[in-house]
Amino acid sequence: MAAQFTVAAPRRARNLAESVVTFVKEQIAADALKPGDKLPTESELMVGLGVSRTVVREGISRLQASEVIETRHGIGSFVLEPRREKLGIEMVPATTLRDVLSVLELRISLETESAGLAAQRAKPEDLARMRQALNAIEQTSRMGGDSVAADLQFHISVAKATGNRYFVDILTQMGSALIPRNRIDSAGIAHSDPKAYVALVNLEHESILDAISRHDAEGARAAMRMHLSNSRERLRRANELTEAKT
């Protein structure tokens, strides 16, 4: 369905076609146009912006080229979901214990602040996503399955609650390399029962969620830092014991 809003004169632009592009992008930035919304017709844009049909079509063409909109012949033009650019970071798979410890160091710096911002900004739907991820971890563990995907989803859910898409982008791009159990049998190295290991990790997750639910930013930072630091230390100590035996 077409979005309902009042067409207003655009800011000064480099040329007339660019004024159409600027107007549409400003409407999107202001949430007057959302992904899936239909743009005003050519005639409405012509009248509202005081430009010719040729100018409107050139502006629409530029918006199509930059993947801001798509035009469905005979129906109209519609706003697309924003395109996500990669951050230019190439993640080398964490295949050794040393790699995993290095990834954990990176995560501590990144996700500690992510948790603090999440505590300040989380909405009910964000908290529901985190709870769903923790429930999935517990359920998968009870069934003897691999909880890596659900674990990653919990951390990405925390990032989503920040409202800052770059936290989400970088965690998503890192993917399952974030979760040590996907690369190394962490429980085995630590001489732990796998279910008991996951239960311990999930207690730490619960502390993070509890602080975020209370909108306790410092508590959330502390809980996330402790969780990731504990993971690092468990693996580091286990590695030292393994090396001492060889």
C-alpha positions in Angstrom: 0.0 0.0 0.0 1.2 3.5 -0.7 2.5 5.5 2.3 0.4 8.4 3.4 2.4 11.6 3.9 2.4 15.2 2.7 4.9 16.1 0.0 6.9 19.1 1.0 9.5 21.1 -0.9 12.9 19.4 -0.8 16.1 20.9 0.3 18.4 22.5 -2.3 20.0 19.7 -4.4 22.7 19.6 -7.0 20.1 19.3 -9.8 16.5 18.6 -10.3 16.8 14.8 -10.6 18.9 14.7 -7.5 16.1 16.6 -5.7 13.8 13.7 -6.3 16.5 11.3 -4.9 17.0 13.6 -1.9 13.3 13.8 -1.2 12.7 10.1 -1.2 15.8 9.4 0.9 14.7 12.0 3.4 11.3 10.4 3.6 12.9 7.1 4.3 15.2 8.5 7.0 12.2 10.1 8.7 10.2 6.8 8.6 7.5 8.4 6.4 8.4 5.7 3.9 9.3 2.3 5.2 10.5 -0.9 3.5 7.6 -2.3 1.4 5.8 1.1 1.1 4.8 2.3 -2.3 6.2 5.6 -3.5 3.8 8.4 -4.6 2.9 8.2 -8.3 4.9 10.1 -10.9 2.1 12.7 -11.1 2.1 13.2 -7.3 5.9 13.7 -7.3 5.7 16.1 -10.3 3.1 18.3 -8.5 4.6 18.1 -5.1 8.2 18.8 -6.2 7.4 21.1 -9.1 9.4 19.1 -11.6 8.7 17.5 -14.9 7.9 13.8 -15.6 11.4 13.4 -17.2 13.0 14.7 -14.0 10.9 12.3 -11.9 11.8 9.3 -14.1 15.5 10.2 -13.9 15.4 10.4 -10.1 13.5 7.1 -9.9 16.2 5.5 -12.2 18.9 6.7 -9.8 17.1 5.3 -6.8 16.7 2.0 -8.6 20.4 1.9 -9.5 21.4 2.5 -5.9 18.9 -0.3 -4.8 16.9 2.1 -2.6 13.7 1.2 -4.5 12.4 -1.4 -7.0 9.8 -0.7 -9.7 7.2 -3.3 -10.5 5.8 -2.6 -14.0 2.2 -1.7 -13.9 2.1 -1.4 -10.1 4.6 1.2 -9.0 7.8 1.7 -7.1 8.5 0.3 -3.6 11.0 0.9 -0.9 13.6 -1.9 -0.4 15.1 -3.1 2.8 18.4 -1.1 3.4 21.4 -2.8 1.9 23.9 -4.1 4.4 27.5 -3.5 3.4 30.3 -5.8 4.7 32.7 -4.1 7.0 35.7 -5.3 5.1 36.8 -7.7 7.9 38.0 -11.1 6.8 37.5 -13.5 9.6 40.1 -16.3 9.6 38.4 -19.5 11.0 39.4 -20.1 14.6 40.9 -23.6 14.2 43.3 -23.7 17.2 42.9 -23.0 20.9 45.2 -20.0 20.5 42.8 -18.6 17.8 39.8 -19.1 20.0 41.5 -17.3 22.9 42.2 -14.4 20.5 38.6 -14.3 19.3 37.5 -14.2 23.0 39.7 -11.2 23.6 38.1 -9.4 20.8 34.6 -10.3 22.0 35.3 -9.0 25.5 36.0 -5.5 24.2 33.1 -5.5 21.7 30.3 -7.3 23.6 30.9 -5.7 27.0 29.8 -2.3 25.6 27.1 -4.0 23.5 25.5 -5.4 26.7 25.7 -2.0 28.4 23.9 -0.3 25.5 21.4 -3.1 25.3 20.5 -2.6 28.9 19.8 1.1 28.2 17.8 0.5 25.0 16.2 -3.0 25.1 12.5 -3.2 24.3 10.2 -6.1 25.3 10.6 -7.8 21.9 14.4 -7.7 22.4 14.1 -9.4 25.8 11.8 -12.0 24.2 14.4 -12.8 21.6 17.1 -13.3 24.2 14.8 -15.5 26.3 13.9 -17.6 23.2 17.6 -18.1 22.4 18.4 -19.3 26.0 15.5 -21.6 25.9 16.8 -23.0 22.7 20.2 -23.6 24.2 18.7 -25.5 27.1 16.4 -27.6 24.9 19.2 -28.5 22.5 21.5 -29.4 25.3 18.8 -31.7 26.9 18.5 -33.5 23.5 22.3 -33.9 23.2 22.5 -31.6 20.2 24.8 -28.7 19.3 23.8 -25.4 20.9 26.2 -23.3 18.9 23.6 -21.7 16.7 21.4 -20.8 19.7 24.3 -19.5 21.6 25.3 -17.2 18.7 21.7 -16.1 18.4 21.7 -15.0 22.1 24.7 -12.8 21.6 23.3 -11.3 18.3 20.0 -10.6 20.1 21.9 -8.6 22.7 23.6 -6.7 19.8 20.2 -6.1 18.2 18.9 -4.5 21.4 21.6 -1.8 21.2 19.7 -0.3 18.2 23.1 0.0 16.5 23.2 -2.1 13.4 27.0 -2.1 13.3 27.2 -4.3 16.4 24.8 -6.7 14.6 26.8 -6.6 11.4 30.1 -7.4 12.9 28.8 -10.2 15.1 26.9 -11.7 12.2 30.0 -11.4 9.9 32.1 -13.1 12.5 29.4 -15.8 12.6 30.0 -19.1 14.4 33.7 -18.3 14.9 32.4 -16.4 17.9 31.5 -19.5 19.8 34.4 -21.6 20.9 32.5 -24.9 21.1 32.0 -24.7 17.3 35.8 -25.0 16.8 37.0 -26.8 19.8 35.5 -29.3 22.2 35.7 -26.8 25.1 33.9 -29.1 27.6 36.3 -32.0 26.7 39.4 -29.8 27.1 38.1 -28.6 30.5 37.4 -32.2 31.5 33.7 -31.3 32.0 30.5 -33.1 31.4 29.1 -31.4 28.2 25.6 -30.8 29.7 27.1 -29.4 32.9 29.4 -27.2 30.9 26.4 -25.8 28.9 24.4 -25.3 32.1 27.2 -23.3 33.6 27.6 -21.1 30.5 23.8 -20.6 30.5 23.9 -19.4 34.1 26.2 -16.7 32.9 23.9 -15.9 30.0 21.0 -15.6 32.6 23.0 -13.1 34.5 23.4 -11.0 31.4 19.7 -11.2 30.5 18.8 -10.3 34.1 20.8 -7.2 34.1 19.6 -6.1 30.7 16.0 -6.8 31.8 16.6 -4.5 34.8 18.1 -1.8 32.5 21.2 -2.0 34.6 23.9 -0.9 32.1 26.9 -1.4 34.4 25.5 -4.7 35.7 25.1 -5.9 32.1 28.6 -4.9 31.2 30.0 -6.7 34.2 28.0 -9.8 33.5 29.1 -10.0 29.9 32.7 -9.3 30.7 32.6 -12.0 33.4 30.9 -14.5 31.0 33.5 -14.0 28.3 36.4 -13.8 30.7 35.3 -17.0 32.3 35.2 -18.7 28.9 38.7 -17.5 28.2 40.1 -18.5 31.5 38.5 -22.0 31.4 40.1 -22.7 28.1 43.4 -21.1 29.0 43.7 -23.2 32.2 42.7 -26.4 30.4 45.3 -25.7 27.7 48.0 -25.2 30.4 47.0 -28.6 31.9 47.1 -30.3 28.6 50.5 -28.9 27.7 51.9 -29.9 31.1 51.0 -33.5 30.4 52.8 -33.6 27.1 
